[in-house]
Amino acid sequence: DYLESHICESSLSVGKLIDISGLSGTYFRKIFSGACGMSPQKYIESKRLTQAKAIFDSRDFSSVREVAESVGYADPLYFGKLFRKQYGVPPSEYLRSLSLTPLSK
């Protein structure tokens, strides 16, 4: 519950989740990976990037930096690197592809 409600906070970290759980780091990662099918860090990244893509798709933002910060990344360059890794294109190219498609009302 804590993870889902704090996913977009830049202060959220795997270390913080481990502290909250009261488990050892190794055991927490093992349990988490077993339950979610990925490491806690990958889960956080995936959730944040999915949310960023939804913001881009809604076209309700003023800059890539704003989107990066709104999903928990203070560094837009790092955000761009992660976005490209997950979706195969940098945010700027993804946005260009959206501009070719009209908004449906």
TAGIJO-V83458 format. One record per residue. N is the residue number from 1. RES is the residue in one small letter. PHI is phi in whole degrees, 0 to 359 (none if undefined). Layout:
# TAGIJO-V83458
N/RES/PHI, N/RES/PHI
This chain:
# TAGIJO-V83458
1/d/none, 2/y/300, 3/l/301, 4/e/296, 5/s/277, 6/h/238, 7/i/303, 8/c/265, 9/e/273, 10/s/295, 11/s/279, 12/l/292, 13/s/215, 14/v/297, 15/g/302, 16/k/295, 17/l/296, 18/i/297, 19/d/301, 20/i/296, 21/s/289, 22/g/77, 23/l/262, 24/s/289, 25/g/302, 26/t/296, 27/y/293, 28/f/302, 29/r/298, 30/k/295, 31/i/296, 32/f/298, 33/s/298, 34/g/294, 35/a/282, 36/c/253, 37/g/79, 38/m/202, 39/s/293, 40/p/302, 41/q/296, 42/k/296, 43/y/297, 44/i/300, 45/e/301, 46/s/299, 47/k/298, 48/r/296, 49/l/290, 50/t/297, 51/q/293, 52/a/298, 53/k/298, 54/a/296, 55/i/294, 56/f/301, 57/d/297, 58/s/284, 59/r/59, 60/d/252, 61/f/202, 62/s/249, 63/s/201, 64/v/297, 65/r/302, 66/e/300, 67/v/294, 68/a/304, 69/e/294, 70/s/291, 71/v/254, 72/g/105, 73/y/248, 74/a/284, 75/d/256, 76/p/294, 77/l/291, 78/y/295, 79/f/303, 80/g/299, 81/k/297, 82/l/293, 83/f/299, 84/r/297, 85/k/297, 86/q/281, 87/y/250, 88/g/83, 89/v/219, 90/p/290, 91/p/307, 92/s/298, 93/e/290, 94/y/299, 95/l/294, 96/r/299, 97/s/293, 98/l/291, 99/s/291, 100/l/279, 101/t/252, 102/p/292, 103/l/291, 104/s/269, 105/k/247
